[in-house]
């Protein structure tokens, strides 16, 4: 399973690099999301965009408006940003999504950087 997740992660990073090389920094998060979804789909990965993430409170599921930007192969959460710099709250958001969802791995990707490798953060629960 770890090998499979690492392969999925590699495909995601390669796709993010392709999108960033084509578009560069400075665009809206939604633009990068649409392009990344396209690239991942071309690779044959199962991609769910803006997937609802309900919370469970006292045995009741509640839709509180949380959305996973992209879920890949029902294994890896991707949270996208286009910000000046990643802040601790952005990492906390991904860690919260991992906890709420039960998924084990998340990638936080900030496209508003000169080198995309400097904008990718891997987080595990």
N, C-alpha and C positions, 0 to 999 in steps of 0.2 A: 504493500500500500504506500509506503514512504517513497519508493521509487516512482510510483505512478504520480503521486503529488508533486514530486520534484520535476517530473517531465511536464506536467501541466503548468507548473510555475515557470519553467523554462520557456514554454510556448507563449505564456502571458507576457513575460519580460521581452521576448523577441518581438512580439506584436506591438508592445508599447514603444519599443525602440523604433519600429517601422513607422508608427503613427507620428512620433515625435520628429523623426528625420524628415517626414513629409510636410508636417504642419509647423513645427517649431513651437516655441513658447508663446504665451500671451492671448490665447483664445479662451472661449468659455468652456467650462467643464463638460457641458452637454455635447459639445463638438467632439471632444476627445472620446467621450463615452460612445457616441455613435460610431466613430471610426474604429475604436478598439473592438466593439461588438462585431463589426464587419470583418476585421482581421481575424478574430478568434473563430468566427463562423466559417471562414475560408479554410481554416485548419481542421475543420470537422469536429470541433469541440461543442459540447452542449452549453449554450449561453442563455442565461436568464437575466433580463435587464429590469432594473427597478423592482426587484422581488420584494413583496411585502414581508415584513418581519414582525409578527405579532408577539406580544409578551404574555406570559402566563402569570396571573396574579390570583392566589387563593383558588386554584383549580378552574379558573376561567381564562379563556384566551381573549385578549383585547388587542384590537388594531389601534395602535397609538401613533400611526403615521411613520414608523421606521421603515426604511427601504434600503435594501442592499443594492448598491449601484449595479454591480455585475456579480453573478454567481456562475462559476465555471465547473462543469461536469459534476455538479452537486457536491463539490469538495473544497473549492477555493473561493473566498470572498475577495472582491476587488472594490476598494473605496477610492474614488478618483477625486483629485483636487486640482485647482489651478490657482494657487495662492503664492504670495511672495516667499513664504517659508512654512514648512510643516511645524505645527505647534503640538505640545503634549496632548491637547484636547482632541486632535485628529487621531493620534494613536489610541487614545482612550475610547474613541468612537468605534474603531475597528475591534478593539478588545471586547467592548460591550456587545457588538454584533456577534462575535465568536461565542461569547458566553450565552447569549440569548438563543442562538441558532443551533449550537452544538457542533458546528464545524470547527475544524482544528487549525486551519491556516488562513491568514488574510494578507493581502498585499495592499499597502497604501501607496498610491502613485500620484505624485505631484508633477503635472506636465509643465508648470511654469518655471522651468529651470533651463540653463544652457545645456547641460549634459543630463540626459534622462536618468543615467545610473545614479546620479546624486539625488534624484527625486523618488527613488523606490525604497520602501521600507517593508520588510517581511516580519509579520507578527504571528505568533502561535499561542494557542491557549493550552 
